[in-house]
Amino acid sequence: MCRPSNVARYYCDNNKDYHRYQPKQWWDACDQHPNPALRNTCYLETSQEPPCPGTPNPPLPDNVCPDHRREYGDLRANKIQSHITELLALVLEAGNNRCLATGAPNIREYIFFDVERYSEYLEPTPQPGDQYRKYGNHPKHPPRPRRLTPKSDRSDNYLPTLRRLERSWIRNDIESERNKLHPDVEKVTCLVFQLFRAKIDYQEAWATLKLHEELESIIQQ
């Protein structure tokens, strides 16, 4: 199996356009890698070139970087750290522990920047066991199909709808409320929780469909 040649130390490590402490995930490929050209080399993971099947996940980052901690102060930094740790764990579990180094596109950096942006609406620490379900799902949050497969998703549009919900619809609702003369803080908090739920369900759907695609590819070989 492949071994990680670097490990992201901080939540913001995954954004190429911001300050970075580590590059994206590099792997030391083993001599059994499916791509012979990569065997025994050090390579950058992409969605087309993941590590070997069965390779353990690299450790997830677990802290706010020193630059951001100085910028936020300890109270806000600790709040951000607490919620990112919780949300990363929920997303990882929802995705059946699939690696988040590449994973659903940009999942780590989206989590970091959304928790950072909306931290004023969050409690100092997540409520144990709540999983950001306190306010329920957004009205446009699609019901999960009883059987989620690539074929069913082409008709149900479950994953594309979750993507639009997480990437634009809820964000637009949040910004619309925040831009009012007297924004409703409770409403914004509700929308932030619903955004986090959409992230979790998106990762679950992405990982489920990805697994089906991999199994179908094996069957066709």
N, C-alpha and C positions, 0 to 999 in steps of 0.2 A: 504494500500500500504506500501511497505518497505521504510525505511528511511536510508540514508547513515550514518554510524557510524563513518566514517572518511572521510576527503576530501583531495585530493592531492593538495598541495600548490604550488609546483614547477614543471616545465616541465620535469625534470629528475626523478621525483618520481616513475615512472613506471618501471624502469629498475632494476631487482633484482641483477644484477652483478656489479652495480656501487653504488656510495654513494646514500643513500635514506633518505628522511626526513619523509616520511609516507609509510606505507605498501600499498599493492594493495587494491582495493576497498572492504571494509567490509560493510555489511548491517545489520540493525536491522530488522529482518523479522516480518511481521505482522501476525495476526492470520488467514489470508486468503491465505497464501502462497500455491502454488500448491503442494509443497512437505510437507506433514504433519510433517515430522521429523524436518523441519527447522522452523516451526512456533514458533514465540516468542523467537527465538534464534538470536545470532550474528554469521553470517557466511561469508565466503570469496566467492565472486562471481567467478564463472567459466562459460565457455560457456555452460556447462550442467546444471548449477544452477544459472540462472540469477535472478534478482529481479522480483517481481510480474509484470504482464502486467499493464501498465498505471503508473508505478512508475516514478516520474520525474527524469531527469538526475541529477547526482550530479554536482556541479559547476566544470567547467574545470579549471585546473591550469592556472595562468595568469602572472607568473613571472619567471625570472631566479633565481636560488637559490643563496644564499650568497657566497658559495664557487666558483661557476662559475663566478659570477660577479667580484669577486676579481681577478680571473684568467684572464678574458677577458679585464677588464676595462669597464668603463661605455659606451663608444661609441659602441664597438662591442656588449656588453650585450644588449644595447637598440635596436640595429639592429636585433639581434637574437630574442629578445622578440617581436618586432613588426611583424616579419615574421612568427613566430610560432603562435602568436595570430591570424593573418590573415589566415594561413593555417588550423589551428584547426577549425576556424569558417566555412571555405569553406568545409572542410571534414564533419563537423557535419551537415551542410545544405544539402550537397550532399547525405548523408546517411539518410535523412528525420528525422533528430534529434534523431536518435537511440543513445543510451548510448555509450560513448566511454571508459567507465571504463574497460570493456572487449572488446566489439566491434570487429571489424576486427582485427585479431591477431596483437598485439603489435603496434597498429596504433599510439598511443601517443609517445612512445619512438622512433619509427622510424622517426617521424616528428622532434622531438627534435634533434636527433643526425645528421640527414641529414641537417637541417638548420644550426646547429653548424658547421658541417664539411665544408659546402659550402658557409658559410656566406660572404667570401671575394668576391664572385661573385654576391652578392645581393646589391641592393640600400639600403640606410639607412632606408627607409620605403617602403612598397608595393605601387604600383601605384593604386590609387582608381579605382575600377571597373574592373581592368585588369584580376584578377583571374588567373594570371600566364599563360595567353593565348598569350602573346606578340609574341612568336616564333612558335605558333601552336603546333601540336602533333608530337611526335617522329614518324619516318617512319614506325616503327613496331607497333605503337599504333593501336589496332584493332577498326574497326567501330562498334558502338553499335548496336546490333540487334534491329529491330523495336519492337519486343516483347521479353522481357527478362524473361524467366521462367527457373526453374531447368531443365525441359525437353529440351528446346531449347539450354540451355548452354552446355548440354552434347554433342551436335553436333557442336555448334558454338565455344566452348572453349573460350568464351569471358572473363570470370573471370580468368581462369588459365593463359590465355595469358597476361592479365593485371598484374597478380601476377608476372609472370616471367619478364615482362617489368620493373616493379617497383623494384623488388628484385635483378635482375641481369643484364639484357640487358643494360639499360641506365647507371647503375653504372659502368659497364665494359667500356662503351664508354667514360664516364667521366674520369675514371682513365687512360685509354689509352691516352687520349688527355693531361691530366695533367702530364703524365710521359714523354712526348716529351721534347726534348731539348729546344724548343721554343713553348710552348703551345699557342694555339689560345684562348685567354680569352673570346672573344665573343662566340666562339663555345661552350666552357664549360658553359658559362652563359645560352646559349640556351638549352643545355642538362639538366641543373639544373631545369630550368622552366618546361621542358618536364617531368622531374621526378616528380615534384610537381603535374602536371596535371594528371599523371598516378595514383598518390596517391588518388586524388579527385575522379577520375572515378572508381577506384577500390573500394572505400568505397561505392559509389553509387550503383555499381553492387552487392557488398556483401550484402548491406542492402535490396535491392530489392529482391534478391534471398532468403534471410533469411525470409522476410515477406511472400513470396509465400510458403515456406516450413511450416511456422507456420499456415497459412491459410489451407493448405492441411491437416495438422495434425488435426486441429479442425474439418474439414469436415469429416475426417475418424473416428472420435470418436463416 
